[in-house]
Amino acid sequence: MGLYEIWSEMHRVGTTAIGGGPDRRTGEMKYVAACEADDCGWSAAYDSYEAAMVAARGHRCPVR
C-alpha cells in the first residue's frame, strides 16, 4: 500500500509536509504536520487541517 493510498491529502509548506487521513481507531479525519529535513524529527498530530497548517507555517527547523 503506497503513501498516497493511506493519506487522502498531502500538502507542503517549505520543508514541512501536511497529510490527512482517517484515524485507525475512530475513523475520523486526523492531520499530521512533519518536517522532511534530515535529522530534524519534528512532527505533530492535529484534529483539523487549519491547526496543522498553522503548525507547519510556524515550524522553524533547527537543522538548516
C-alpha positions as CSV (number, residue, x, y, z in Angstrom):
1,M,0.0,0.0,0.0
2,G,1.5,3.3,-1.1
3,L,1.7,6.5,0.9
4,Y,-1.0,8.2,-1.2
5,E,-3.4,5.3,-0.6
6,I,-3.1,5.9,3.2
7,W,-3.3,9.7,3.2
8,S,-6.1,11.4,1.3
9,E,-4.4,14.9,1.4
10,M,-0.8,15.8,1.1
11,H,0.5,19.4,1.0
12,R,3.9,21.0,1.5
13,V,4.8,24.2,3.3
14,G,8.6,24.8,2.9
15,T,10.3,21.7,4.4
16,T,7.1,20.6,6.2
17,A,4.6,18.2,4.8
18,I,0.9,18.0,5.9
19,G,-1.0,14.8,5.5
20,G,-4.6,13.9,6.3
21,G,-6.2,10.5,6.7
22,P,-8.7,8.5,8.8
23,D,-7.8,7.6,12.3
24,R,-7.5,3.9,12.7
25,R,-9.4,3.7,15.9
26,T,-12.3,6.2,15.3
27,G,-12.3,6.6,11.6
28,E,-12.3,10.4,12.0
29,M,-10.0,12.6,9.8
30,K,-6.7,13.4,11.5
31,Y,-3.9,15.6,10.2
32,V,-0.1,15.3,10.7
33,A,2.5,18.0,10.1
34,A,6.0,16.7,9.8
35,C,9.4,18.2,8.9
36,E,11.1,16.5,6.0
37,A,14.6,17.8,6.7
38,D,17.2,15.2,7.6
39,D,17.9,14.9,11.3
40,C,15.0,17.2,12.3
41,G,12.4,14.7,13.5
42,W,9.7,17.2,14.3
43,S,6.1,16.1,13.8
44,A,2.7,16.7,15.4
45,A,-0.9,15.4,15.0
46,Y,-4.0,17.6,14.9
47,D,-7.7,17.3,14.6
48,S,-8.1,20.0,12.0
49,Y,-6.3,20.9,8.8
50,E,-6.1,24.6,9.9
51,A,-4.2,23.7,13.1
52,A,-1.8,21.5,11.1
53,M,-1.2,24.4,8.6
54,V,-0.5,26.9,11.4
55,A,2.0,24.5,13.0
56,A,3.7,23.9,9.6
57,R,4.0,27.6,8.9
58,G,5.3,28.3,12.4
59,H,7.9,25.5,12.4
60,R,11.5,26.8,12.4
61,C,13.7,23.9,11.5
62,P,17.0,23.9,13.6
63,V,18.8,21.7,11.0
64,R,19.1,24.3,8.2
